[in-house]
Amino acid sequence: MKTEILKLESDALRDNYPGDPSVRDIIIYAPDRIDEGSPLFIELAGTNWTPRTHNKFGKIVEDLIENSHINAIIANPNFMTKYGVNQYLNSSAVGNYEDFIIKDLIPFLKEKYRTEKTVLFGKSSGGFGAYSIAVNNPNVINAFADHFGDSCFYYLYVEDFACTVARMRGKSKTEIMDELSKKTIDNDDMKILNVFGSSAFYSPSSESEMGFDLPFDTDTGEILDNVWETWQRKDPVKNVVNHQKELREMDAIYLDVGLKDEYRLYIGTRSLHKKLEEMKIEHFYDEFNGGHFGNSERYYKSLPYIYGKITGSTR
């Protein structure tokens, strides 16, 4: 097996609002012999990315290629943003990450490695991105794995909303970001960054401070219905019924979630699974005994499953 780190200058990310880099590193894992027409797998990371090939993710991928005989190009690009999170949508407030993936990244990798079918996979925000980009681009994406991806937004965000309201009273978004930039980030800080980053993707507004609206009144915490509605339209549980045609075009759909997920994503993933069942859309679903973090080993199940489905081999 071989690995390399490529650089890609993205037209889609050029001059993005927060000033994040438009040149991105891409870690590539590949078999020693790359067959023309092999699948392309792209991981959409949740929050963390490091330019190292021998981290936990790298060891799992190496094992899958060498011992499970997955003959595929597996890419692990740098999707980091100013907020530490990425929801993989196009947004005037943070950058056009869907365009980056569809118009820049995939064509670049397909041309270089002569790949055929394309698969997105990821956990948490990455699972949300895999689902969202797939249903928006079924002509480009052939399959996806959504590991406990963001859904049923109310249950996911309610505690982070409350924490952010408590911190923001009497302060602006810019003041809060300035404070966070000068300290070591703790768990409550991450909740605020999650709310700010999600708002930048779900409710961008050119007329608002920092380019996005928050979905609540910063003095009282009351949910603002007009902003919350823009969030709801992006919630997979709310929009899945509008994407039946696109989902039926997928060669494979994989969903799983931990029964002890700290963000209660067992509610969202279970709800998504139920709706797919009701619409008779073929998919794989699994609930495991675990929480939200440290679950990269789930790729041992999802990647061989999808590889088998898209190549017609038994996995």
BALUM-239968 format. One line per 8 residues: number of its first residue (from 1); for each residue x, y, z of N, C-alpha, C. Coordinates in pm, whole numbers, plus 50000, padded with zeros to 5 digits. Layout:
% residues N
NUM> X Y Z X Y Z X Y Z ~ ... $
This chain:
% residues 315
1> 50083 49881 50000 50000 50000 50000 50087 50125 50000 ~ 50037 50231 49940 50115 50354 49936 50029 50472 49981 ~ 50096 50573 50034 50028 50695 50077 50102 50815 50022 ~ 50028 50922 50004 50089 51049 49963 49999 51164 50007 ~ 50057 51281 50016 49980 51401 50049 49984 51494 49928 ~ 49868 51522 49872 49855 51612 49758 49810 51749 49804 ~ 49830 51848 49719 49777 51981 49744 49683 52019 49630 ~ 49572 52082 49665 49474 52124 49565 49434 52268 49594 $
9> 49448 52355 49494 49400 52492 49507 49256 52498 49457 ~ 49166 52539 49545 49022 52533 49517 48969 52667 49467 ~ 48906 52664 49351 48835 52783 49304 48715 52813 49393 ~ 48649 52709 49441 48528 52726 49521 48556 52792 49656 ~ 48675 52770 49711 48707 52826 49843 48785 52957 49836 ~ 48816 53000 49717 48895 53124 49704 48817 53243 49760 ~ 48884 53328 49840 48826 53450 49898 48704 53420 49985 ~ 48707 53308 50057 48595 53278 50147 48589 53378 50261 $
17> 48472 53397 50317 48445 53503 50414 48537 53500 50536 ~ 48562 53384 50601 48648 53385 50720 48797 53394 50688 ~ 48834 53381 50560 48974 53384 50523 49046 53252 50544 ~ 48972 53140 50545 49034 53008 50556 49109 52977 50427 ~ 49211 52890 50434 49294 52862 50315 49213 52804 50199 ~ 49247 52845 50080 49186 52786 49961 49272 52673 49905 ~ 49396 52661 49952 49481 52548 49916 49470 52444 50027 ~ 49430 52322 49990 49405 52218 50090 49490 52094 50064 $
25> 49538 52034 50173 49608 51907 50166 49507 51793 50157 ~ 49544 51687 50085 49461 51568 50073 49551 51447 50097 ~ 49525 51371 50203 49598 51247 50226 49534 51138 50141 ~ 49615 51068 50065 49567 50962 49976 49622 50827 50022 ~ 49533 50730 50036 49570 50592 50064 49530 50509 49942 ~ 49622 50427 49892 49593 50351 49771 49666 50217 49772 ~ 49610 50118 49704 49681 49990 49689 49810 50010 49608 ~ 49902 49917 49620 50026 49926 49542 49995 49929 49393 $
33> 49895 49851 49354 49853 49852 49214 49713 49914 49207 ~ 49702 50023 49137 49574 50093 49124 49510 50054 48991 ~ 49399 49987 48999 49328 49947 48877 49245 50064 48825 ~ 49251 50087 48695 49167 50190 48635 49020 50154 48657 ~ 48941 50253 48696 48800 50229 48725 48772 50189 48869 ~ 48875 50193 48955 48853 50164 49097 48764 50270 49160 ~ 48696 50238 49269 48613 50339 49337 48699 50444 49407 ~ 48639 50560 49427 48698 50668 49504 48615 50688 49630 $
41> 48677 50671 49746 48613 50694 49876 48670 50823 49935 ~ 48584 50913 49981 48628 51039 50041 48570 51051 50180 ~ 48658 51066 50280 48610 51086 50416 48584 51234 50441 ~ 48467 51263 50498 48435 51397 50545 48450 51396 50696 ~ 48557 51458 50745 48588 51450 50888 48486 51529 50970 ~ 48469 51488 51096 48379 51559 51187 48437 51693 51228 ~ 48540 51692 51314 48599 51819 51359 48751 51821 51348 ~ 48816 51707 51353 48962 51707 51361 49026 51660 51232 $
49> 49141 51718 51200 49219 51673 51084 49365 51700 51113 ~ 49448 51599 51090 49593 51617 51107 49662 51564 50982 ~ 49768 51632 50938 49837 51591 50815 49932 51474 50838 ~ 49883 51368 50902 49965 51251 50930 49899 51127 50872 ~ 49979 51041 50814 49923 50921 50751 49912 50804 50848 ~ 49980 50809 50960 49980 50694 51050 49906 50723 51181 ~ 49799 50799 51170 49711 50817 51286 49611 50702 51288 ~ 49510 50712 51376 49414 50602 51391 49339 50576 51261 $
57> 49293 50681 51196 49222 50665 51070 49312 50597 50967 ~ 49436 50644 50959 49528 50588 50862 49552 50439 50882 ~ 49565 50397 51007 49589 50255 51035 49468 50170 50997 ~ 49349 50222 51019 49228 50150 50981 49221 50135 50830 ~ 49247 50242 50759 49241 50239 50613 49347 50145 50556 ~ 49468 50152 50612 49575 50062 50566 49533 49917 50585 ~ 49473 49887 50700 49427 49751 50728 49320 49707 50628 ~ 49228 49798 50599 49120 49764 50506 49174 49738 50365 $
65> 49268 49817 50321 49324 49799 50187 49408 49672 50179 ~ 49491 49649 50282 49585 49539 50276 49522 49405 50313 ~ 49431 49404 50409 49378 49277 50460 49235 49247 50418 ~ 49155 49352 50387 49021 49327 50337 49014 49338 50185 ~ 49129 49369 50124 49143 49373 49978 49043 49470 49914 ~ 49032 49587 49976 48951 49694 49916 49039 49768 49817 ~ 49015 49744 49690 49095 49807 49585 49030 49940 49550 ~ 49065 50041 49626 49002 50173 49609 49101 50281 49648 $
73> 49076 50400 49596 49147 50520 49641 49067 50578 49757 ~ 49133 50597 49870 49066 50653 49988 49132 50786 50021 ~ 49053 50892 50017 49104 51028 50035 49057 51085 50167 ~ 49149 51153 50235 49120 51218 50364 49162 51365 50353 ~ 49074 51451 50298 49112 51591 50274 49101 51676 50402 ~ 49170 51789 50398 49161 51888 50505 49042 51980 50479 ~ 48937 51968 50564 48817 52050 50552 48804 52149 50668 ~ 48912 52175 50740 48902 52259 50860 48856 52401 50827 $
81> 48778 52459 50920 48731 52597 50909 48768 52674 51034 ~ 48747 52802 51029 48772 52891 51143 48699 52844 51268 ~ 48583 52781 51250 48500 52741 51363 48530 52601 51413 ~ 48620 52530 51345 48654 52395 51387 48554 52290 51345 ~ 48445 52330 51282 48344 52237 51233 48316 52268 51087 ~ 48263 52167 51017 48226 52185 50877 48100 52105 50851 ~ 47998 52170 50795 47873 52102 50761 47864 52071 50612 ~ 47967 52108 50537 47983 52064 50398 47874 52114 50303 $
89> 47819 52231 50332 47724 52296 50243 47790 52420 50183 ~ 47727 52479 50083 47772 52609 50032 47716 52719 50121 ~ 47802 52811 50160 47758 52919 50249 47840 53044 50224 ~ 47772 53157 50210 47841 53284 50193 47917 53323 50319 ~ 47880 53266 50434 47941 53303 50561 48067 53225 50593 ~ 48090 53113 50526 48205 53031 50562 48278 52972 50442 ~ 48210 52950 50330 48276 52898 50211 48189 52796 50140 ~ 48218 52774 50012 48137 52684 49930 48199 52544 49931 $
97> 48175 52472 50041 48240 52342 50058 48175 52232 49974 ~ 48047 52242 49946 47986 52145 49856 48045 52159 49716 ~ 48061 52283 49670 48124 52306 49540 48269 52260 49540 ~ 48339 52281 49651 48477 52236 49661 48485 52085 49636 ~ 48394 52010 49698 48396 51864 49685 48352 51821 49545 ~ 48241 51877 49497 48183 51832 49371 48257 51886 49249 ~ 48297 52012 49253 48355 52075 49134 48507 52078 49132 ~ 48570 52072 49247 48717 52078 49253 48779 51944 49290 $
105> 48742 51893 49407 48809 51776 49463 48785 51649 49381 ~ 48659 51616 49357 48628 51490 49288 48683 51488 49145 ~ 48662 51593 49065 48722 51591 48930 48875 51577 48933 ~ 48939 51644 49028 49085 51637 49040 49131 51494 49068 ~ 49066 51427 49164 49106 51292 49202 49067 51189 49095 ~ 48951 51207 49034 48908 51112 48931 49002 51117 48809 ~ 49046 51235 48775 49139 51247 48662 49275 51187 48695 ~ 49322 51214 48817 49456 51167 48855 49462 51015 48866 $
113> 49356 50954 48925 49361 50811 48954 49270 50727 48864 ~ 49199 50792 48770 49111 50721 48677 49007 50637 48751 ~ 48949 50696 48854 48848 50625 48932 48713 50631 48862 ~ 48620 50547 48909 48487 50544 48850 48383 50590 48952 ~ 48331 50500 49032 48225 50538 49127 48283 50612 49247 ~ 48202 50703 49303 48248 50788 49414 48159 50769 49536 ~ 48224 50753 49650 48156 50729 49778 48199 50835 49878 ~ 48103 50890 49952 48132 50980 50064 48102 50906 50194 $
121> 48186 50927 50295 48159 50867 50425 48213 50957 50535 ~ 48150 50950 50652 48195 51034 50762 48111 51013 50886 ~ 48163 51068 50996 48095 51060 51125 48048 51199 51166 ~ 47938 51204 51242 47889 51329 51299 47860 51431 51188 ~ 47927 51547 51190 47908 51645 51083 47945 51586 50948 ~ 48043 51497 50947 48082 51432 50823 47975 51339 50770 ~ 47903 51272 50861 47791 51189 50819 47679 51273 50761 ~ 47652 51387 50825 47554 51481 50772 47594 51527 50632 $
129> 47721 51562 50617 47770 51608 50487 47760 51500 50381 ~ 47792 51374 50418 47784 51265 50321 47642 51249 50269 ~ 47545 51251 50360 47404 51241 50319 47364 51362 50233 ~ 47393 51482 50280 47345 51604 50215 47404 51620 50076 ~ 47533 51598 50062 47595 51612 49930 47547 51503 49836 ~ 47527 51382 49888 47480 51272 49803 47342 51301 49747 ~ 47248 51346 49831 47113 51368 49780 47106 51491 49689 ~ 47199 51583 49706 47204 51701 49618 47274 51672 49486 $
137> 47355 51565 49482 47437 51538 49364 47439 51389 49330 ~ 47323 51329 49305 47321 51185 49277 47386 51148 49145 ~ 47409 51247 49059 47479 51223 48933 47629 51211 48954 ~ 47678 51249 49072 47822 51244 49102 47852 51140 49210 ~ 47768 51135 49313 47789 51046 49427 47707 50919 49409 ~ 47772 50804 49422 47706 50676 49399 47665 50604 49526 ~ 47724 50640 49639 47691 50574 49766 47743 50660 49880 ~ 47688 50638 50000 47738 50713 50114 47719 50634 50243 $
145> 47805 50665 50341 47794 50610 50476 47780 50726 50572 ~ 47668 50726 50643 47635 50831 50740 47643 50770 50879 ~ 47758 50792 50944 47777 50743 51080 47730 50850 51179 ~ 47619 50822 51248 47559 50911 51347 47570 51057 51306 ~ 47523 51084 51182 47526 51221 51130 47421 51309 51193 ~ 47444 51439 51188 47354 51536 51249 47213 51523 51190 ~ 47114 51510 51276 46974 51503 51235 46888 51520 51360 ~ 46758 51546 51339 46670 51586 51451 46740 51697 51530 $
153> 46757 51811 51465 46843 51917 51516 46808 51965 51657 ~ 46681 51965 51692 46645 52016 51824 46717 51938 51934 ~ 46711 51804 51929 46774 51722 52032 46926 51738 52030 ~ 46980 51760 51913 47124 51773 51898 47178 51904 51955 ~ 47107 52014 51932 47162 52147 51961 47112 52213 52088 ~ 47009 52158 52153 46944 52234 52259 47040 52274 52371 ~ 47128 52185 52414 47222 52220 52521 47326 52323 52474 ~ 47369 52309 52350 47466 52405 52297 47403 52543 52282 $
161> 47276 52548 52244 47205 52676 52237 47204 52743 52375 ~ 47166 52666 52477 47155 52722 52612 47290 52773 52662 ~ 47395 52698 52635 47529 52739 52677 47570 52868 52606 ~ 47538 52879 52479 47575 52997 52401 47498 53120 52447 ~ 47369 53104 52475 47288 53215 52526 47348 53268 52656 ~ 47385 53176 52746 47440 53218 52875 47570 53295 52858 ~ 47653 53255 52764 47782 53322 52743 47767 53456 52671 ~ 47666 53467 52585 47658 53583 52497 47587 53703 52556 $
169> 47518 53688 52663 47436 53798 52712 47517 53927 52725 ~ 47476 54029 52649 47544 54159 52652 47668 54164 52566 ~ 47698 54056 52492 47818 54054 52408 47779 54023 52264 ~ 47862 54069 52171 47839 54042 52030 47909 53912 51990 ~ 47876 53862 51872 47942 53743 51821 48092 53768 51804 ~ 48126 53886 51754 48268 53918 51733 48344 53918 51864 ~ 48283 53976 51968 48349 53977 52100 48371 53836 52153 ~ 48272 53750 52134 48286 53612 52180 48399 53542 52105 $
177> 48405 53559 51973 48510 53495 51895 48648 53548 51934 ~ 48657 53676 51964 48785 53733 52009 48828 53669 52140 ~ 48732 53650 52232 48763 53584 52360 48814 53442 52338 ~ 48746 53370 52251 48783 53230 52228 48920 53218 52162 ~ 48956 53316 52081 49085 53310 52011 49203 53329 52105 ~ 49176 53377 52228 49283 53409 52323 49294 53308 52436 ~ 49223 53195 52427 49227 53099 52537 49231 52956 52485 ~ 49265 52865 52576 49259 52723 52543 49112 52681 52543 $
185> 49069 52618 52436 48928 52585 52418 48888 52470 52510 ~ 48780 52492 52587 48727 52385 52672 48594 52334 52614 ~ 48527 52246 52687 48406 52183 52636 48295 52284 52608 ~ 48276 52381 52698 48173 52483 52676 48207 52572 52556 ~ 48336 52601 52539 48379 52679 52422 48345 52606 52293 ~ 48364 52473 52294 48333 52393 52175 48184 52399 52143 ~ 48100 52406 52245 47956 52418 52221 47925 52548 52148 ~ 47991 52655 52189 47968 52785 52125 48020 52783 51982 $
193> 48139 52727 51961 48192 52718 51826 48102 52631 51737 ~ 48044 52528 51796 47952 52442 51720 47829 52521 51675 ~ 47776 52605 51765 47659 52686 51731 47695 52791 51627 ~ 47807 52859 51645 47849 52961 51549 47877 52898 51413 ~ 47953 52788 51412 47987 52724 51287 47865 52669 51215 ~ 47774 52607 51289 47652 52554 51229 47566 52667 51174 ~ 47558 52776 51248 47481 52891 51201 47540 52947 51072 ~ 47673 52947 51063 47738 52998 50942 47699 52915 50820 $
201> 47675 52785 50840 47633 52699 50729 47482 52697 50708 ~ 47405 52703 50815 47260 52684 50804 47182 52814 50785 ~ 47234 52923 50838 47159 53049 50828 47251 53166 50796 ~ 47323 53158 50683 47408 53272 50643 47322 53394 50610 ~ 47376 53511 50639 47304 53635 50610 47406 53746 50587 ~ 47402 53805 50471 47497 53911 50438 47474 54036 50521 ~ 47356 54046 50583 47322 54165 50660 47356 54152 50809 ~ 47406 54037 50851 47430 54012 50993 47578 54014 51027 $
209> 47608 54044 51152 47744 54042 51201 47806 53905 51176 ~ 47926 53901 51125 48001 53781 51093 47935 53698 50983 ~ 47833 53754 50917 47777 53690 50798 47674 53582 50823 ~ 47624 53569 50948 47523 53467 50974 47430 53510 51088 ~ 47310 53451 51087 47212 53471 51194 47216 53354 51291 ~ 47201 53383 51418 47180 53279 51518 47031 53246 51527 ~ 46995 53121 51560 46854 53081 51558 46779 53114 51687 ~ 46836 53201 51770 46770 53237 51895 46801 53382 51930 $
217> 46717 53441 52014 46740 53575 52067 46854 53567 52169 ~ 46958 53646 52150 47075 53633 52237 47053 53688 52377 ~ 46946 53765 52399 46914 53814 52533 46829 53716 52610 ~ 46726 53659 52543 46630 53575 52614 46646 53426 52584 ~ 46706 53392 52471 46719 53252 52432 46600 53199 52353 ~ 46499 53282 52331 46382 53237 52256 46422 53199 52114 ~ 46372 53084 52067 46399 53041 51930 46334 53137 51833 ~ 46408 53180 51732 46356 53269 51629 46304 53183 51514 $
225> 46173 53179 51498 46111 53085 51405 46160 53102 51262 ~ 46180 53226 51218 46220 53247 51079 46360 53193 51050 ~ 46450 53201 51148 46585 53146 51131 46584 52995 51151 ~ 46512 52951 51251 46505 52808 51279 46450 52731 51160 ~ 46360 52793 51086 46303 52728 50968 46412 52700 50863 ~ 46509 52791 50850 46617 52765 50754 46702 52646 50800 ~ 46717 52629 50930 46787 52512 50984 46707 52385 50956 ~ 46578 52391 50980 46493 52273 50965 46496 52219 50822 $
233> 46504 52309 50726 46506 52264 50587 46632 52184 50555 ~ 46736 52200 50634 46862 52128 50611 46872 52001 50697 ~ 46776 51979 50785 46775 51861 50873 46737 51738 50791 ~ 46823 51634 50784 46790 51515 50704 46655 51454 50738 ~ 46619 51450 50864 46490 51391 50902 46374 51470 50843 ~ 46393 51601 50825 46288 51686 50770 46286 51685 50617 ~ 46404 51668 50554 46406 51680 50408 46414 51547 50334 ~ 46426 51435 50405 46445 51307 50339 46329 51271 50246 $
241> 46208 51311 50281 46092 51277 50196 46099 51349 50061 ~ 46175 51458 50056 46190 51532 49929 46299 51473 49840 ~ 46371 51373 49892 46486 51318 49818 46471 51169 49789 ~ 46348 51124 49779 46327 50981 49754 46390 50936 49622 ~ 46372 51014 49518 46425 50978 49387 46578 50966 49392 ~ 46642 51066 49452 46788 51067 49459 46840 50949 49542 ~ 46773 50919 49652 46817 50810 49739 46801 50675 49671 ~ 46699 50661 49589 46680 50535 49517 46788 50514 49411 $
249> 46853 50621 49370 46961 50611 49271 47093 50564 49332 ~ 47104 50566 49464 47228 50527 49530 47251 50376 49517 ~ 47377 50339 49495 47413 50197 49494 47415 50139 49634 ~ 47442 50223 49734 47447 50176 49871 47428 50293 49966 ~ 47355 50266 50075 47335 50363 50183 47360 50290 50314 ~ 47448 50347 50396 47483 50286 50525 47457 50388 50635 ~ 47387 50346 50742 47361 50430 50858 47395 50352 50985 ~ 47455 50418 51082 47465 50357 51215 47474 50466 51321 $
257> 47455 50427 51447 47457 50522 51559 47478 50446 51689 ~ 47543 50512 51785 47564 50454 51916 47444 50477 52008 ~ 47407 50376 52085 47292 50387 52175 47319 50481 52292 ~ 47445 50518 52314 47480 50610 52422 47533 50743 52367 ~ 47497 50776 52244 47546 50898 52181 47516 51020 52267 ~ 47622 51096 52300 47608 51210 52391 47524 51323 52332 ~ 47509 51326 52201 47428 51429 52136 47289 51378 52099 ~ 47255 51262 52153 47122 51202 52132 47094 51176 51984 $
265> 47199 51148 51909 47179 51126 51766 47116 50991 51735 ~ 47099 50906 51837 47019 50784 51818 46875 50822 51783 ~ 46830 50939 51827 46694 50984 51792 46688 51019 51643 ~ 46783 51101 51599 46783 51144 51460 46809 51030 51363 ~ 46910 50946 51393 46945 50838 51300 46834 50734 51296 ~ 46777 50703 51412 46666 50607 51415 46546 50662 51338 ~ 46521 50791 51349 46409 50852 51277 46433 50849 51127 ~ 46558 50874 51085 46592 50869 50944 46575 50727 50890 $
273> 46622 50631 50967 46607 50490 50929 46459 50453 50913 ~ 46376 50497 51005 46233 50465 50999 46169 50523 50872 ~ 46206 50646 50839 46148 50708 50720 46195 50639 50592 ~ 46321 50597 50589 46370 50523 50474 46296 50389 50460 ~ 46272 50325 50574 46195 50200 50572 46054 50224 50519 ~ 45988 50329 50567 45852 50359 50524 45846 50387 50374 ~ 45953 50448 50320 45956 50478 50177 46012 50361 50094 ~ 46045 50251 50166 46098 50130 50102 46225 50159 50021 $
281> 46313 50239 50081 46443 50269 50021 46547 50177 50084 ~ 46614 50098 50003 46709 50000 50054 46826 50071 50124 ~ 46861 50022 50241 46974 50076 50315 47014 49978 50425 ~ 47136 49996 50476 47183 49917 50591 47177 50006 50715 ~ 47126 49949 50825 47114 50027 50949 47163 49943 51066 ~ 47237 50008 51157 47290 49937 51273 47296 50031 51392 ~ 47261 49979 51509 47280 50050 51636 47384 49972 51716 ~ 47483 50043 51769 47588 49974 51843 47595 50029 51986 $
289> 47657 49953 52073 47665 49989 52214 47784 50081 52236 ~ 47762 50211 52213 47872 50305 52228 47821 50448 52224 ~ 47914 50542 52241 47880 50683 52240 47919 50749 52109 ~ 47942 50880 52116 47965 50959 51995 48111 50961 51952 ~ 48201 50939 52047 48343 50963 52020 48424 50834 52012 ~ 48536 50841 51940 48628 50728 51933 48574 50609 51857 ~ 48498 50634 51751 48433 50524 51680 48482 50505 51536 ~ 48605 50538 51511 48657 50520 51375 48653 50373 51332 $
297> 48651 50281 51429 48644 50139 51395 48516 50104 51321 ~ 48416 50189 51327 48293 50162 51252 48319 50155 51101 ~ 48429 50215 51057 48464 50207 50916 48498 50064 50872 ~ 48537 49979 50969 48561 49839 50937 48433 49770 50887 ~ 48319 49825 50924 48192 49768 50882 48137 49838 50758 ~ 48142 49971 50758 48076 50046 50650 48151 50038 50517 ~ 48283 50052 50520 48356 50057 50393 48353 49924 50318 ~ 48376 49808 50385 48361 49682 50312 48218 49660 50261 $
305> 48118 49702 50339 47979 49686 50295 47956 49764 50165 ~ 47995 49891 50165 47971 49974 50047 48056 49926 49930 ~ 48181 49889 49957 48267 49840 49849 48205 49718 49782 ~ 48151 49628 49863 48087 49510 49808 47965 49544 49723 ~ 47888 49641 49768 47767 49679 49694 47799 49747 49561 ~ 47899 49832 49560 47926 49908 49437 48010 49831 49337 ~ 48080 49725 49384 48161 49646 49292 48098 49512 49258 ~ 47991 49478 49333 47925 49349 49307 47996 49232 49368 $
313> 48096 49258 49454 48167 49149 49522 48100 49120 49654 ~ 48128 49004 49711 48067 48964 49839 48155 49013 49952 ~ 48092 49093 50044 48167 49145 50158 48091 49116 50286 $
